[in-house]
Amino acid sequence: MSFMSGHKLLSRTLAISVMRNLVLNTSNKQKFIVADKLLQTISDLLLDGSIKEREIHDIALITWYLIANSHRGKNAIKAVGLASRLKFTITKDSNPNLMPLLNEILVILK
């Protein structure tokens, strides 16, 4: 997790990509849902002003996978404030490539 909160952009991008790949493994899904500190770190990354589009996309994919067909995942995401941070990201960064994905995540979270 220290790589994700570090200031080196390349290592942070790679750490988020690795985490995305780990989350997409079905045997790891429940382990990530209960990892509050990890979810909080992801949530805090969305407030970083130097976050790249690729990192936002990976965080959105992580969030989508954790909440898909999982009430427990939805509650975990809401508990760390990730849903409100995604709304903030939509208003801050109106990137047309990310908008459909972020909007779909917000619809699932309702």
DSSP file (Angstrom, degrees, kcal/mol; ACC not computed):
  #  RESIDUE AA STRUCTURE BP1 BP2  ACC     N-H-->O    O-->H-N    N-H-->O    O-->H-N    TCO  KAPPA ALPHA  PHI   PSI    X-CA   Y-CA   Z-CA
    1    1 A M     >        0   0    0      0, 0.0     4,-1.5     0, 0.0     3,-0.3   0.000 360.0 360.0 360.0 -23.8    0.0    0.0    0.0
    2    2 A S  H  >  +     0   0    0      1,-0.2     4,-0.5     2,-0.2    10,-0.0   0.817 360.0  57.4 -66.8 -26.9    2.9    2.3    0.5
    3    3 A F  H  4 S+     0   0    0      1,-0.2     3,-0.4     2,-0.2    -1,-0.2   0.864 104.5  51.8 -68.7 -34.1    3.5    2.3   -3.2
    4    4 A M  H  4 S+     0   0    0     -3,-0.3    -2,-0.2     1,-0.2    -1,-0.2   0.848 114.0  41.4 -72.3 -33.1    0.0    3.6   -3.9
    5    5 A S  H  < S+     0   0    0     -4,-1.5    -1,-0.2     2,-0.0    -2,-0.2   0.453  96.1 107.2 -93.8   1.4    0.3    6.5   -1.5
    6    6 A G  S  < S-     0   0    0     -4,-0.5    -3,-0.1    -3,-0.4     6,-0.0  -0.164  76.0-122.0 -73.6 172.0    3.9    7.3   -2.6
    7    7 A H  S    S+     0   0    0      5,-0.0     2,-0.8     4,-0.0    -1,-0.1   0.544  81.8 101.0 -95.0  -8.5    4.8   10.3   -4.7
    8    8 A K     >  -     0   0    0      1,-0.2     4,-2.1    -5,-0.1     5,-0.2  -0.698  60.4-157.9 -80.6 113.9    6.5    8.4   -7.5
    9    9 A L  H  > S+     0   0    0     -2,-0.8     4,-2.5     1,-0.2     5,-0.2   0.854  86.1  52.4 -64.4 -38.0    3.8    8.4  -10.2
   10   10 A L  H  > S+     0   0    0      1,-0.2     4,-2.3     2,-0.2    -1,-0.2   0.932 111.7  45.2 -66.3 -44.8    5.2    5.4  -12.1
   11   11 A S  H  > S+     0   0    0      1,-0.2     4,-2.3     2,-0.2    -1,-0.2   0.866 113.4  51.2 -67.7 -34.0    5.3    3.1   -9.0
   12   12 A R  H  X S+     0   0    0     -4,-2.1     4,-2.3     2,-0.2    -2,-0.2   0.920 110.2  49.1 -67.1 -42.7    1.8    4.3   -8.0
   13   13 A T  H  X S+     0   0    0     -4,-2.5     4,-2.0     1,-0.2    -2,-0.2   0.915 113.5  46.5 -62.0 -43.6    0.4    3.5  -11.4
   14   14 A L  H  X S+     0   0    0     -4,-2.3     4,-2.5     2,-0.2    -1,-0.2   0.892 110.6  52.6 -66.9 -39.1    2.0    0.1  -11.4
   15   15 A A  H  X S+     0   0    0     -4,-2.3     4,-2.3     1,-0.2    -2,-0.2   0.903 110.1  47.9 -64.0 -40.9    0.8   -0.6   -7.9
   16   16 A I  H  X S+     0   0    0     -4,-2.3     4,-2.3     2,-0.2    -1,-0.2   0.895 111.9  50.3 -66.5 -39.2   -2.8    0.3   -8.8
   17   17 A S  H  X S+     0   0    0     -4,-2.0     4,-2.1     2,-0.2    -2,-0.2   0.905 110.9  48.6 -65.1 -41.3   -2.6   -1.9  -11.9
   18   18 A V  H  X S+     0   0    0     -4,-2.5     4,-2.2     2,-0.2    -2,-0.2   0.914 111.4  50.0 -64.0 -42.3   -1.3   -4.9   -9.9
   19   19 A M  H  X S+     0   0    0     -4,-2.3     4,-2.6     1,-0.2    -2,-0.2   0.899 107.5  54.1 -64.3 -39.4   -4.0   -4.4   -7.3
   20   20 A R  H  X S+     0   0    0     -4,-2.3     4,-1.8     1,-0.2    -1,-0.2   0.925 109.4  48.3 -57.7 -44.6   -6.6   -4.3  -10.1
   21   21 A N  H  < S+     0   0    0     -4,-2.1     4,-0.4     1,-0.2    -1,-0.2   0.878 111.5  49.8 -65.3 -37.6   -5.3   -7.6  -11.4
   22   22 A L  H >< S+     0   0    0     -4,-2.2     3,-1.1     1,-0.2     6,-0.3   0.898 109.9  50.6 -67.3 -40.2   -5.4   -9.1   -7.9
   23   23 A V  H 3< S+     0   0    0     -4,-2.6    -1,-0.2     1,-0.2    -2,-0.2   0.861 101.1  62.6 -66.5 -34.9   -9.0   -8.0   -7.3
   24   24 A L  T 3< S+     0   0    0     -4,-1.8     2,-0.6    -5,-0.2    -1,-0.2   0.615  81.3  94.6 -70.2 -10.7  -10.1   -9.5  -10.6
   25   25 A N  S X> S-     0   0    0     -3,-1.1     3,-2.0    -4,-0.4     4,-0.7  -0.742  77.8-140.7 -79.3 122.3   -9.2  -13.0   -9.3
   26   26 A T  G >4 S+     0   0    0     -2,-0.6     3,-0.6     1,-0.3     4,-0.4   0.779  97.3  59.8 -60.5 -29.2  -12.4  -14.3   -7.8
   27   27 A S  G 34 S+     0   0    0      1,-0.2    -1,-0.3     2,-0.1     4,-0.2   0.689 106.4  48.9 -73.6 -15.0  -10.7  -15.9   -4.8
   28   28 A N  G <> S+     0   0    0     -3,-2.0     4,-1.9    -6,-0.3     3,-0.3   0.579  84.5  90.8 -96.4 -11.5   -9.4  -12.5   -3.7
   29   29 A K  H <X S+     0   0    0     -4,-0.7     4,-1.8    -3,-0.6     3,-0.3   0.909  88.8  44.2 -56.0 -51.3  -12.6  -10.6   -3.9
   30   30 A Q  H  > S+     0   0    0     -4,-0.4     4,-1.4     1,-0.2    -1,-0.2   0.828 110.0  57.0 -65.9 -31.1  -13.8  -11.1   -0.3
   31   31 A K  H  4 S+     0   0    0     -3,-0.3     4,-0.3    -4,-0.2    -1,-0.2   0.875 109.1  45.6 -67.1 -36.8  -10.4  -10.4    1.1
   32   32 A F  H >< S+     0   0    0     -4,-1.9     3,-0.7    -3,-0.3    -2,-0.2   0.828 106.2  60.2 -75.0 -31.4  -10.3   -7.0   -0.6
   33   33 A I  H 3< S+     0   0    0     -4,-1.8    -1,-0.2     1,-0.2    -2,-0.2   0.876 109.0  42.7 -64.1 -36.0  -13.8   -6.2    0.6
   34   34 A V  T 3< S+     0   0    0     -4,-1.4     2,-1.6     1,-0.1    -1,-0.2   0.493  88.0  98.2 -89.5  -2.6  -12.8   -6.6    4.2
   35   35 A A    <>  +     0   0    0     -3,-0.7     4,-2.2    -4,-0.3     5,-0.2  -0.620  47.5 172.8 -86.5  82.4   -9.5   -4.7    3.8
   36   36 A D  H  > S+     0   0    0     -2,-1.6     4,-2.4     1,-0.2    -1,-0.2   0.872  73.6  53.4 -61.2 -40.4  -10.7   -1.3    5.1
   37   37 A K  H  > S+     0   0    0      1,-0.2     4,-2.0     2,-0.2    -1,-0.2   0.894 109.8  48.5 -64.8 -39.0   -7.3    0.3    5.1
   38   38 A L  H  > S+     0   0    0      2,-0.2     4,-2.1     1,-0.2    -1,-0.2   0.917 112.2  48.0 -66.5 -43.4   -6.7   -0.6    1.4
   39   39 A L  H  X S+     0   0    0     -4,-2.2     4,-2.2     1,-0.2    -2,-0.2   0.866 110.5  52.5 -65.0 -35.7  -10.1    0.7    0.4
   40   40 A Q  H  X S+     0   0    0     -4,-2.4     4,-2.4     2,-0.2    -1,-0.2   0.883 107.3  52.1 -66.8 -38.1   -9.5    3.9    2.3
   41   41 A T  H  X S+     0   0    0     -4,-2.0     4,-1.6     2,-0.2    -2,-0.2   0.910 110.1  48.4 -63.6 -42.3   -6.1    4.3    0.5
   42   42 A I  H  X S+     0   0    0     -4,-2.1     4,-0.9     1,-0.2    -2,-0.2   0.915 111.2  51.0 -62.4 -42.6   -7.9    3.9   -2.9
   43   43 A S  H >< S+     0   0    0     -4,-2.2     3,-0.6     1,-0.2     4,-0.4   0.904 108.7  51.0 -61.5 -42.3  -10.5    6.4   -1.8
   44   44 A D  H >< S+     0   0    0     -4,-2.4     3,-1.1     1,-0.2     4,-0.4   0.808 100.2  64.5 -66.7 -29.7   -7.8    8.9   -0.8
   45   45 A L  H >< S+     0   0    0     -4,-1.6     3,-1.2     1,-0.3    -1,-0.2   0.830  91.5  64.3 -63.4 -31.0   -6.1    8.6   -4.2
   46   46 A L  T << S+     0   0    0     -4,-0.9    -1,-0.3    -3,-0.6    -2,-0.2   0.735  99.0  54.0 -67.0 -20.2   -9.1   10.0   -5.9
   47   47 A L  T <  S+     0   0    0     -3,-1.1    -1,-0.3    -4,-0.4     2,-0.2   0.595  82.9 109.4 -86.7 -11.2   -8.6   13.3   -4.1
   48   48 A D    X   -     0   0    0     -3,-1.2     3,-1.1    -4,-0.4    -3,-0.0  -0.463  64.2-146.4 -68.5 131.3   -5.0   13.6   -5.3
   49   49 A G  T 3  S+     0   0    0      1,-0.2    -1,-0.1    -2,-0.2    -4,-0.0   0.705  94.2  56.1 -72.0 -19.8   -4.6   16.3   -7.9
   50   50 A S  T 3  S+     0   0    0      2,-0.0    -1,-0.2     0, 0.0     2,-0.1   0.218  74.8 132.5 -99.0  15.6   -1.9   14.4   -9.9
   51   51 A I    <   -     0   0    0     -3,-1.1     2,-0.1    -6,-0.2   -42,-0.0  -0.453  50.1-134.2 -71.3 138.9   -3.9   11.3  -10.5
   52   52 A K     >  -     0   0    0     -2,-0.1     4,-2.1   -43,-0.1     5,-0.2  -0.458  18.6-113.1 -91.0 163.2   -3.9   10.1  -14.1
   53   53 A E  H  > S+     0   0    0      1,-0.2     4,-2.4     2,-0.2     5,-0.2   0.883 117.8  55.3 -60.9 -39.7   -6.8    9.0  -16.2
   54   54 A R  H  > S+     0   0    0      1,-0.2     4,-2.3     2,-0.2    -1,-0.2   0.885 107.7  49.1 -61.9 -39.7   -5.4    5.4  -16.3
   55   55 A E  H  > S+     0   0    0      2,-0.2     4,-2.5     1,-0.2    -1,-0.2   0.898 110.6  49.6 -68.2 -40.8   -5.3    5.3  -12.5
   56   56 A I  H  X S+     0   0    0     -4,-2.1     4,-2.4     2,-0.2    -2,-0.2   0.911 111.0  50.9 -62.5 -41.7   -8.9    6.6  -12.2
   57   57 A H  H  X S+     0   0    0     -4,-2.4     4,-2.2     2,-0.2    -2,-0.2   0.921 111.2  47.2 -62.0 -44.9  -10.0    3.9  -14.7
   58   58 A D  H  X S+     0   0    0     -4,-2.3     4,-2.4     2,-0.2    -2,-0.2   0.900 112.2  49.6 -64.8 -41.0   -8.2    1.2  -12.7
   59   59 A I  H  X S+     0   0    0     -4,-2.5     4,-2.5     1,-0.2    -1,-0.2   0.893 110.4  51.4 -64.0 -38.8   -9.8    2.4   -9.5
   60   60 A A  H  X S+     0   0    0     -4,-2.4     4,-2.8     2,-0.2    -2,-0.2   0.902 110.2  48.7 -64.5 -40.5  -13.2    2.4  -11.2
   61   61 A L  H  X S+     0   0    0     -4,-2.2     4,-2.5     2,-0.2    -2,-0.2   0.903 111.1  50.1 -66.1 -40.4  -12.7   -1.1  -12.4
   62   62 A I  H  X S+     0   0    0     -4,-2.4     4,-2.1     2,-0.2    -2,-0.2   0.940 113.6  46.0 -60.2 -47.1  -11.7   -2.2   -8.9
   63   63 A T  H  X S+     0   0    0     -4,-2.5     4,-1.8     1,-0.2    -2,-0.2   0.925 111.8  51.0 -62.8 -45.7  -14.8   -0.5   -7.4
   64   64 A W  H  X S+     0   0    0     -4,-2.8     4,-1.5     1,-0.2    -1,-0.2   0.917 111.2  47.7 -59.2 -44.7  -17.1   -2.0  -10.1
   65   65 A Y  H  < S+     0   0    0     -4,-2.5    -1,-0.2     1,-0.2    -2,-0.2   0.886 111.0  50.9 -67.5 -37.3  -15.8   -5.5   -9.5
   66   66 A L  H  < S+     0   0    0     -4,-2.1    -1,-0.2     1,-0.2    -2,-0.2   0.818 116.5  39.9 -69.7 -29.6  -16.1   -5.3   -5.7
   67   67 A I  H >< S+     0   0    0     -4,-1.8     3,-1.5     6,-0.2     2,-0.4   0.628  85.3 112.0 -95.3 -13.6  -19.7   -4.0   -5.9
   68   68 A A  T 3< S-     0   0    0     -4,-1.5     5,-0.1     1,-0.3     3,-0.0  -0.464 102.8 -18.0 -66.4 118.5  -21.0   -6.3   -8.7
   69   69 A N  T 3  S+     0   0    0     -2,-0.4     2,-0.4     1,-0.1    -1,-0.3   0.802 114.3 111.3  56.3  34.5  -23.5   -8.7   -7.2
   70   70 A S    <>  -     0   0    0     -3,-1.5     4,-2.0     1,-0.1     5,-0.1  -0.855  42.9-178.0-143.4 104.5  -22.2   -8.1   -3.7
   71   71 A H  H  > S+     0   0    0     -2,-0.4     4,-2.2     1,-0.2     5,-0.2   0.887  93.2  54.0 -64.9 -38.1  -24.2   -6.3   -1.0
   72   72 A R  H  > S+     0   0    0      1,-0.2     4,-2.0     2,-0.2    -1,-0.2   0.884 107.4  50.8 -63.1 -39.0  -21.3   -6.6    1.3
   73   73 A G  H  > S+     0   0    0      2,-0.2     4,-2.3    -7,-0.2    -1,-0.2   0.891 108.3  51.8 -65.7 -40.4  -19.0   -5.0   -1.3
   74   74 A K  H  X S+     0   0    0     -4,-2.0     4,-2.3    -7,-0.2    -2,-0.2   0.916 110.6  48.2 -61.9 -43.5  -21.4   -2.0   -1.7
   75   75 A N  H  X S+     0   0    0     -4,-2.2     4,-2.1     1,-0.2    -1,-0.2   0.888 111.2  50.4 -65.0 -38.7  -21.5   -1.5    2.0
   76   76 A A  H  X S+     0   0    0     -4,-2.0     4,-1.3     2,-0.2    -2,-0.2   0.902 111.4  48.0 -66.1 -40.9  -17.7   -1.6    2.3
   77   77 A I  H  <>S+     0   0    0     -4,-2.3     5,-1.9     1,-0.2     6,-0.6   0.907 114.0  46.5 -66.6 -42.0  -17.3    0.9   -0.6
   78   78 A K  H ><5S+     0   0    0     -4,-2.3     3,-0.9     1,-0.2    -1,-0.2   0.856 106.3  60.2 -67.9 -34.2  -19.9    3.3    1.0
   79   79 A A  H 3<5S+     0   0    0     -4,-2.1    -1,-0.2     1,-0.3    -2,-0.2   0.837 107.2  44.0 -65.0 -33.8  -18.3    3.0    4.4
   80   80 A V  T 3<5S-     0   0    0     -4,-1.3    -1,-0.3    -3,-0.2    -2,-0.2   0.459 115.4-113.5 -91.6  -0.1  -14.9    4.3    3.3
   81   81 A G  T <>5S+     0   0    0     -3,-0.9     4,-1.6    -4,-0.4    -3,-0.2   0.679  73.1 135.8  81.5  17.4  -16.5    7.1    1.3
   82   82 A L  H  >< +     0   0    0     -5,-1.9     4,-2.0     1,-0.2    -4,-0.2   0.843  67.2  58.2 -68.2 -32.3  -15.5    5.9   -2.1
   83   83 A A  H  > S+     0   0    0     -6,-0.6     4,-1.8     1,-0.2    -1,-0.2   0.925 108.2  44.9 -63.6 -44.6  -18.9    6.5   -3.6
   84   84 A S  H  > S+     0   0    0      1,-0.2     4,-2.0     2,-0.2    -1,-0.2   0.847 111.2  53.9 -69.5 -32.3  -18.8   10.2   -2.8
   85   85 A R  H  X S+     0   0    0     -4,-1.6     4,-2.2     2,-0.2    -1,-0.2   0.854 106.1  52.8 -69.3 -33.6  -15.2   10.5   -4.0
   86   86 A L  H  X S+     0   0    0     -4,-2.0     4,-2.0     2,-0.2    -2,-0.2   0.898 108.1  50.7 -66.9 -39.2  -16.3    9.0   -7.3
   87   87 A K  H  X S+     0   0    0     -4,-1.8     4,-1.8     1,-0.2    -2,-0.2   0.909 110.2  50.1 -61.7 -41.3  -19.0   11.7   -7.6
   88   88 A F  H  X S+     0   0    0     -4,-2.0     4,-2.4     1,-0.2    -2,-0.2   0.886 108.0  53.3 -63.1 -39.6  -16.4   14.3   -6.9
   89   89 A T  H  X S+     0   0    0     -4,-2.2     4,-3.1     1,-0.2    -1,-0.2   0.873 106.1  53.6 -64.1 -37.3  -14.1   12.8   -9.6
   90   90 A I  H  < S+     0   0    0     -4,-2.0    -1,-0.2     1,-0.2    -2,-0.2   0.916 113.2  42.2 -63.7 -42.5  -17.0   13.1  -12.1
   91   91 A T  H  < S+     0   0    0     -4,-1.8     3,-0.2     1,-0.2    -2,-0.2   0.851 120.4  42.7 -73.6 -32.9  -17.5   16.8  -11.3
   92   92 A K  H  < S+     0   0    0     -4,-2.4     2,-0.6     1,-0.3    -2,-0.2   0.907 123.1  33.3 -78.2 -43.6  -13.8   17.5  -11.2
   93   93 A D     <  -     0   0    0     -4,-3.1     2,-1.4    -5,-0.2    -1,-0.3  -0.868  63.7-175.3-120.9  96.0  -12.7   15.5  -14.3
   94   94 A S        +     0   0    0     -2,-0.6    -4,-0.1    -3,-0.2    -3,-0.1  -0.355  20.9 163.8 -89.5  56.9  -15.3   15.4  -17.0
   95   95 A N    >>  -     0   0    0     -2,-1.4     4,-1.6     1,-0.1     3,-0.7  -0.636  34.8-146.5 -76.4 122.9  -13.4   13.0  -19.2
   96   96 A P  T 34 S+     0   0    0      0, 0.0    -1,-0.1     0, 0.0    -2,-0.0   0.757  95.8  58.5 -65.2 -23.5  -15.8   11.5  -21.8
   97   97 A N  T 34 S+     0   0    0      1,-0.2     4,-0.3     2,-0.1    -3,-0.0   0.835 113.3  37.0 -73.6 -31.4  -13.9    8.2  -21.8
   98   98 A L  T <> S+     0   0    0     -3,-0.7     4,-2.6     1,-0.1     5,-0.3   0.683  95.3  84.4 -93.2 -20.5  -14.5    7.6  -18.1
   99   99 A M  H  X S+     0   0    0     -4,-1.6     4,-2.7     1,-0.2     5,-0.3   0.879  88.6  49.4 -56.7 -46.1  -18.0    9.1  -17.7
  100  100 A P  H  > S+     0   0    0      0, 0.0     4,-2.1     0, 0.0    -1,-0.2   0.921 114.8  45.4 -61.5 -41.1  -20.0    5.9  -18.8
  101  101 A L  H  > S+     0   0    0     -4,-0.3     4,-2.0     2,-0.2    -2,-0.2   0.933 115.5  45.4 -66.6 -46.5  -18.0    3.7  -16.4
  102  102 A L  H  X S+     0   0    0     -4,-2.6     4,-2.1     1,-0.2    -1,-0.2   0.892 113.4  50.2 -66.1 -39.5  -18.2    6.1  -13.5
  103  103 A N  H  X S+     0   0    0     -4,-2.7     4,-1.9    -5,-0.3    -1,-0.2   0.892 109.2  51.9 -65.4 -38.9  -21.9    6.7  -14.0
  104  104 A E  H  X S+     0   0    0     -4,-2.1     4,-2.1    -5,-0.3    -2,-0.2   0.890 108.5  51.5 -64.2 -39.4  -22.6    3.0  -14.2
  105  105 A I  H  X S+     0   0    0     -4,-2.0     4,-2.0     1,-0.2    -1,-0.2   0.918 109.6  49.5 -62.8 -43.6  -20.8    2.5  -10.9
  106  106 A L  H  X S+     0   0    0     -4,-2.1     4,-0.7     1,-0.2    -1,-0.2   0.855 109.3  52.0 -65.8 -33.9  -22.8    5.2   -9.2
  107  107 A V  H >< S+     0   0    0     -4,-1.9     3,-0.7     1,-0.2    -1,-0.2   0.906 110.0  49.2 -67.2 -40.8  -26.1    3.7  -10.6
  108  108 A I  H 3< S+     0   0    0     -4,-2.1    -2,-0.2     1,-0.2    -1,-0.2   0.870 107.6  55.6 -65.1 -36.4  -25.0    0.3   -9.1
  109  109 A L  H 3<        0   0    0     -4,-2.0    -1,-0.2     1,-0.3    -2,-0.2   0.653 360.0 360.0 -73.4 -15.0  -24.3    1.9   -5.7
  110  110 A K    <<        0   0    0     -4,-0.7    -1,-0.3    -3,-0.7    -2,-0.1   0.501 360.0 360.0 -72.9 360.0  -27.8    3.4   -5.4
